[in-house]
Amino acid sequence: MGERWQDRFRAGRISLPSWAEKAPDHSLYRSNSSGTWELYTWDRGTGEQRQATKRHHGTEAGALDPTGAWLWWFADTDGDEFGVWRRQPFGGGPDEEAAPGLAPSYIGGLALGTSCSLIGRSTDDGFSVHLVRPGTPPAVLYTHREEGFLADMSDDEACFAIGHSEHGDSRHMAVRVYRIGGDTAEPVAELWDGPGKDLTPVAFQPGGHRLLVLHERRGRTEPLLWDPHTGEQHEIDLGLPGELSAGWTPDGRSLLVSADHRARSTLHLHDLETGRTERLDTPPGVVAAAAARPDGTVEYSWSSSELPPVVRSTAGHVVLSPPGAAAPPSVPVIDAEVEGPGGPVHTLVSVPEGGEAPYPTVFLVHGGPQAQDFDSFSSDVAAWVDHGFAVVRANYRGSTGYGSAWRDALERRVGLTELEDVTAVRDWAVRTGLADPDRLVLEGGSWGGYLTLLGLGTRPQDWTLGIAAVPIADYTAAYADEMEALRAFDRSMFGGSPDEVPELYARSSPISYVQDVAAPVLILAGENDPRCPIRQIDRYIDRLRELGKPHEVYRFDAGHGSFVVEERIRHMAAELDFALRNLGMAKEAHAPGTA
């Protein structure tokens, strides 16, 4: 043991390949094959694959233009998510700045055309959309103090669609379509369902101006088609359970629909002319991404808790495999339904193949909060299980996948609502004999790290240890330093800024309860994190030190996590070693090169 868990992190992985609209043999994917997540091009005609980026902190975002001639990729600095778009020829060559004169920003969307492109930017000044044409300075088409995102540009490059929060709630957006005229844009139409109901623009119909939108009119995410020129709307009720997302097929005649239900997903093709919906044959588990090819096949990235990711085709073959050995499998997940104060909490449980209950147990709290835990492959979960721990993951109120009301239930009681559900699941695990009450670890990253620190302070008697990666630790200080998009998100949850509702931020801030923390805590923090900035974490650590609370700190040179494989192994090794030492278990978790 010890090597097996590292092999899962080192195993080659690839994302679902995308491709150029007018040159579908030209594909782009991400892979960790070099030891860092980078972008790769793939010529399906010749089979040639090429690593296109090579950066110290890795590269996350990229896209091919419709002709397949150019690869665009986002170049941030130090993993801080703040940067500019660059581009290079598909076949290789020197990089160049894609929009000279456009200052660095956070990503706000990208839409590439043949004669022009659009760049969405998010800064402390708000959100903006910029028109980029070769040989001319970028032109501002839209700007507003409130946050938004660029969704798509029509194939004829006449219109673009944005999601915006001009009404003041960045979690429940409206949709607007603009017509491009020269270096300006005029609004065509607006779609808004009112307060508390989100609308998400997805993409224009290939060759047309109808827009695919996700709505929440029946309390969950479903697709609709909207013609901004006529105002016509067509809600597509497929009768499928769960939360639905969708995309166009290349011919624009059908929708490829993914249904997420109880931590698993299924794929469906919906014919818009006949109204017929066909379920595609995918194994039980999670489809992380899917896309329809011009030849009528569908490619998708799939995994389960037991089996590692693979990119498959509905034609029956594996689309593309990374070099090297596959990741060792793990254990299947067990579903549980735990009664919480707000209703049943869907919970995923992973237990070691050997050993007997009650197990030392890690309550792994997901980030987001608008996210969820799935029956998908996780090297982190598998590492804990390999070392004899049970892993319990609760899709608490605030999670996606269980309807709009469940997702929005944390409003005005941020953090406290989620922890009520985590507490109910913790008590259930102990009561049923699954978890050893003397060996309970609360662990999470990002929002999960925030809930970990908040839980250690508000329920100190419940936990033996705490591990918080890139957390919010001092909410008021975090608000002051974080990116504007997250400030807007915070204002929507709390009903205002820390200046406007200081008592709500104080009530939900881990630093307000630091004096009550009893369990030893490990904190992992990125030096350049724009989401959970380092200053507010240092303030919390300083208070732990002043109060004499047992704690350890792991700092790393990156932002909100790392794309470097060996760094991820060091993170996991630090967590395992901290837990094993403090629980009196055998030490088997050291990463290579550590003592």
N, C-alpha and C positions, 0 to 999 in steps of 0.2 A: 504494500500500500504506500501511498505517497507519490510514486511515479505515475500510477494510473490516472490520478486526478490531474496531474500536470499534462499528461498526454492529451487529455480532452481539450485543454487550452491551446496546445501546440498543433493539434490536428488542423489540416488545411480546411478552410471554409471559403465559400463564395456566396455572393448575393445573387438574387435572380437577375440574369442579364436583361438589360433594356436594349433597344435598338433604334436606329435612325428611321424616321417615318418613310422617307423616300428611298432608303437604302437598307432594307431590313437585314442584310448580311453583315452590316457594320454594327457590332454590339459593344456594350460597356458593362463591366461588373466590378464589384469590390471583392478583395480577397486579402487574407492574412498570410498568404504563402511566403512572403518575404520576411515575416516576423512582425510586420506592422500592417495595419489595414490601409491598403492603397487602391488606386483605380487601375484597371486593366482594360485594354481594348482586345476585341476578338473578331477576326474576319472569318465569318462562318463559311465563306466560299473556299478560302485557302486553308483554314484551320489555324492560321497564325494568331498567337496570343502575345501581347506585349504589356509589360508593366509601364504605365504611362506617367505615374507620379512616384516620387521618392522623397519623403519629407520626414524630418526627425520625429514629429508628433503624429504622423499619418495624415490621411486625407479621407474626408467623409462624403462630401457632396460633389457630384459631377453630372454632366448630361451631354448627349450628342445633339448637334444641330440636325434639322430635318434631312439635309443632304448627306449626312454621314461624313462630311469632310472635316469637321472640327469637333474636338472634345473641349468642353468648358469644365473647369473645376474651381472650387472655392479655396482660396489660399488665406487661411487665418494665421495668426502669430501665436506661438506657444500654446496651441490648443485652446485659445480663449474665445473662439467662435466669431471673432471680429476681424474682417479682412475684405478682400476684393476678389472678383472673378478674373481668372486667367484662362487662356486657351492655347491649344496646340493642334497641329494637324493630326488626323486620325492615325496616319501611318508613322508618326513620330516627327520630331523636329523641335526647334527652340520654342519655349513658351513666350507668350506676349500678354500684356494686360488687355483684357477683353473690352473694357470700357475706360479708356484713358481719361483722366480728369474726374472720375467718380470716386469720392472719398471712401475709405473703409467704413463698413457697417456690419450689422448682423444680417443674416439671410432673411429676406422677406419674400422669396419666390423668384422663379426664373422661367421665362417663356422664350424659346428660341425659334426664330423664323428664318426664311431664306434671304430676305432683303433687309430685315431689321429684327431686333430682339428687345425684350423688356426685362428689366431688372427691378425686383422689389427690394427695398432697403428698410431696415429698422434701426433707429438710433435713439438717443435721448430726446431728440426733437420730434419723434413720432415715426410714422410710416410714409413711404413715398414710392412711386413707380417712375422709372426713367426709360426713355426710348433711346436705343443705341443703334446708330447706323454707321457703316464704315466711312471714315474720313470726316465725320462731323462730331462736334461735342455732344455728349448726352443731353437730352431734353427732359425736363420734368413734366410728366403727364398728370400726376396726382400727388398731393401731399396733404397730410392731416396730422394733428397732434395725437389723435387716438390711434391705437394699433390696428393693423390689418395684414393681409397677405395677398400676393398676386397668385391667382389660380391658373390662368391659361390665356392664350391668345388664339383667335380663330385661324384656321388654315390660310384664309385669304389675307391675313394680317390687318383686317379692318377693325376688329373689336378685341377688347380684353375684358376679363372678369376679375373682380377682387372680392374678398370677404373683408368687411370693415366693421369697426365698433364705434362709429361716430355717435351712436346713441349712448355710449359710455360704459358698455359691458363687453369686455373682450372675450368672455367665455360664451356669449350668445350673440353671434354676429349676424349681420345682414349681407346681402349680395347686391352688387351693382355691376352693370355692364357699361363700358365706355366705347365710343366710336373714335378711332384715331383719324385725325385730319392734319396732315403736315407734322408739325412739332407740338401739336396740342391734342387734347382729347375732350369730347363732350359726352355727358352721361346719356345713355339710351333708356335705361329702365332700372328700377330698384325692386328688390324682393326682400321683405322683412316680415317675420311672423310675430313680432312684438316681444316684450320683455320675457326673458327666461326660456326662449325657444331658439335654438341655434340653427343656422343655415350655413352649409358648407359648399361653396362652388367647387366642382371637380374638374370638368373639362367640357369644351365645346364638342358637338358632334362632328366627326371627321367630314370635312367638306361643307359644313353648314354652320348655323349660328344658334341652334338649340343648345341649351346648356344643361348638363347633368348636375343636379344639386342634391345634397343629402339634407333631409328635413327631420323634425322631431314632433310632428303634429299629432302623433298617436303615442307619445311618451317614449319613443325609441327612435333610433336612426334608421331611415328608409330613403330610397331614391325617388326623385321626381325629375321630370323634364320640363324646362321652362323656355319659352320663346320670348326673349326680351323685346322683340320688335312688335309682336302681336299681343303679348301679355298672356298667351295661352299656357296653362299649367296642366301637367298630366302626372298625378301621383301613381306610382307603381306599387300596388299591393300584391306581394307575391305569396302571402300566407306562410312565410317561413318564420321560425322562431328566432329570437335573439336580435342583435344589432347588425344591420346590413350596410355594406359598403359596395361600391360598384365602379366600373369603368367601361368604356366603349370597346367594342370589337373594331378592328381596322376598317371594316366596310360601313360602320355606323348603323347597322341594322339590328344589332343585339347588344345587350349589356352582359358583362361578366360580373356576377354578383358573389360576394363572399358573405356568409352568414356566420357570425360569432355567437355561439350559444353554450353557456356553461363551460367555458374555458377551452372549447374546441371549435373548429371551423369546418364549413363545407363550401364547395364551389358549385355555382349554378350558371347556366346560360339562359337568358331570357330573350326570346325573339319578340321584337317590338311590333312586328306586323301581325303575327298569329297570336301573340299573347302566351305562347307556350313556354314553360320553364322546364329545363332539363337539368337534373343533378349530375354533376360530373363525378367520375369514379376516383376518389382520393382516399387514402387510408385514414383511419381514425387518428386524430392528432390536430395539428395546427398548420394551416397554410399561411405562412408569414407574408407572402406576396404572390401575385399571379398576374399574368398578362396573356392576351390572345394574340397569336401570330397571324400574319396575312394568309397562311395556308389553311387556317381554320383550326389548328391545334391550339392548346392552351399550355403554357409553361408555368410551373409553380414551384415555390420553395416550401418544403414540408419538413416537419420533425415531430417527434413526440417526446414525452419525458424520458422514455426508454431509449429511443433511437435518434442518432444525430442527424443534422440537417442534410437534405439532398435536394437538388434541383431536378425535377421530373417534367415529362411531357405527357399529355393525355394520349399521345401516340404510343406510349408504353415503354419509353426508354429514358435513361438518365441523360439530361441535356449536356451537362458539363461537370467534370469532377476535378477537384483540386489535386495537386500532386501529393504524394506521401500517403501514409496510413490513415485510415478513417479513425474518428474518435471512438474510444471504447464505449460500449453502451452503458446505460445506468438502469435504474429500477422504474417500473411503471408507477404512475401516481394513483392514489386512492382518493375518491371524492367523499366529502362529508358535508352535511348541512347542519349548521350550528345556529340555534335560536339566539338572536341578538336583540337588543332593545329596539332596533328599527326594523326587525324582520330577519328572515333566515340569511345567514352569511355563508356563501358558497366557499368551501375551504378545500385546499389540495394538500394531501399528506403523502410524503415519501418516507419510507422506513428502510433501514439497512437489511440486507439479505441475511446477515447473521445476527446473533444477539437476540435478546428478549426484552419486551416492554416491562417496566417503563424505561424509555430511552432518554438519554440526554437529548434535549430538543432545542432546535433553533427555530424561532418564530421569525421568518424572513418576510419583512414588510416591503411591499413593492413601492416604487417611486411614482411620480406623476403630479398630483394624485389621479389625474385623468388618464389612467392606464389600468391594467389588470394583470393578474398572473394567469398563465395558460398551461395547458398540457403540452408544453414544448420543451425542447432540449435545453438544459441549463448546466453549464460546466460548474457553476457555483453550487447549485443544489447537489449535483452529483458528488462534488468534493466533500461536502458535509456528510453525505450518506456514506461515502467510502470510509470516513473516519468514525463511524459508529453512531452518528446523530440521526434522529428523525428530523425532518424538515416540515414545518407547517406554514402554509401560505394562505392568508385570508383575503378575499376580495371584499374588503370593508366598504362601508358607505363612502362615496367619493370615487369609487372605481367605475370605469366604463364597462360596458357589456351586460348590464343588468337594468337598463332603462334610464331615462333622463332624471327621474325623481331620485333614484338611488345615487346617481352621480352628483347631483346638486344638493344632497342632504347635509353637506358639511357647512353650507353657507352660514355665516355669523357665529358658528361654533367650530372654527377651523382647528383641526388637530384633535380636539376633544371628542368630536363625534366619531372619527375613525378609531380612536383608542378605545371607545366603548365596545366596538365590535372586536378589536384585537383582544381585549380583556375577556370578552365572552368566549372567544375561541381558546384563549389560554386556559381559562377555568374548565372548559369542556375537555381539553386534552389531558389535564391533570385528573379530573373526575373519572374519566373513562379508563385511566391507567396507561394511556399512551405515553405521557410525558412524566419524567422524574421531577417532582416539585423542587428538588434541591439542585437541579442542573438545567435551568431555563435561560436561554440566551435570546435577547431581543436584538435583532439585526436588520439593518436596512440601508439603502443608499439613496441620496438625493431627498425626495419627500419621505421615503422610508427611513433615511437617516434622521430627518427632522422628527418623525414620529417616534423613533427610538429614543432620542434625547428627551422628548416631551414625556414619553412613557416612563423613563427611568426617574424623572422628577415627580410626576404626578401619581405614579403607582410604584414607589420604590420597593415595597414588600413583595412585589410579584416576580422580580427578576433577579437572577444570580449574576448575570453579566450583561453588558450592552456593547454593541459594535455599530458605530454610526459612520458611514462613508459619505463624504461631501454633503454634510447636512446643513439645514438652516438651524442655527443655534441661538442666535439673537435676532428676532424677527425685525425689530426696528432698524438695527444696524444693517441687516441684510437688505432691507428695502432701500436704504440710502445708497447702497453700492451696486445693486444688481441691474441687469439690463432693463430697459424701459418696458419691453414686452411683458416681463414678469411683474413689474410694478403694476401694470394695468391688470394683470391677472389677479394680483393680490387685492387691488382695490375692488374688483368685482366680487371676490369672496368675502371680504370683510365689510364691504359697504362704504369704503373710503380709505384714505391714506392713514399712516400713523398719526399725523397731525390732526386728522378729523375724528378718528375713533381710537385714541391711544389706549383706552381700557381694553378693547377687543384684542389688539396686538399684544398687549402685556399678558392678558389671560391665556393666549395661545403660544407664547414664546417660551422655549425651553429654559432660557436664562433666568426666567422668573422663578423657576423651581430648582435651580442648581443646588441650593443649600440642602435640599432633601434627597439628593442622589445618594444611594447607599451602595450600589453595585459598582465594581470596577468597570471602567469604560475605555474602549479603544476608539479613537477618532482618526479617520483617514481624510486628508484634505489636499486638494489641488491648488498649487500656488497661483494659478491664473484663471481660476474658476469664475465665469461671469454670472452663473446661476445661483450658486451658494458661495459668495465671495469669502476670501480668506480672512479679512479683518474681523468679521462677526464671529467666525470660528475661533480666532485667537482670543477674542474677548471672553468667550465661554471657557476656553482652556485656562486662561488667566484666573478666572473665578474658581475653577476646579483646584488649581494650584494654591490659591489663597486659602481655600477652605480645607485643604489637606485631603481632598478626595482622590482615591486611587485611580489613576488614568494613564494611558499611553497614547502617543501620537505618531502617526505615519504620514509624512508629507511627501508629495511627489511633484515633479516638474511637468505639469500639464494643466488642463482645465478641468471640466466636469467629467472626470474619468480619463481613461487612456486607451489609445488605439494600438499600443505596443504590447505584443503578446507577453513578453517576459515581465513587463511591468504589471500586467494583470495577474500573472502567476505570483509575483511578489506581494501584491495586494491580498490575494487569497491565502498565501502562506502566512502573512502577518495575522490575518483573522483566525485561521485555524490554530496557529501557535498560541495566540492570546487565549483562545477558548480552552485548548488542551491543558495549558499550564495552570490556568486559574481554576479549572475543574478537577485538577489532579489526575488527568488522563495521560496516556503515553504520548510523547512528542514524536510525531511522524509527519510533520507538515512543512518542514523547512524547504524553501526554494533553493535551487542550486546556487552555490556561492555564499550562502548564509551559514552562520554558526549554529 
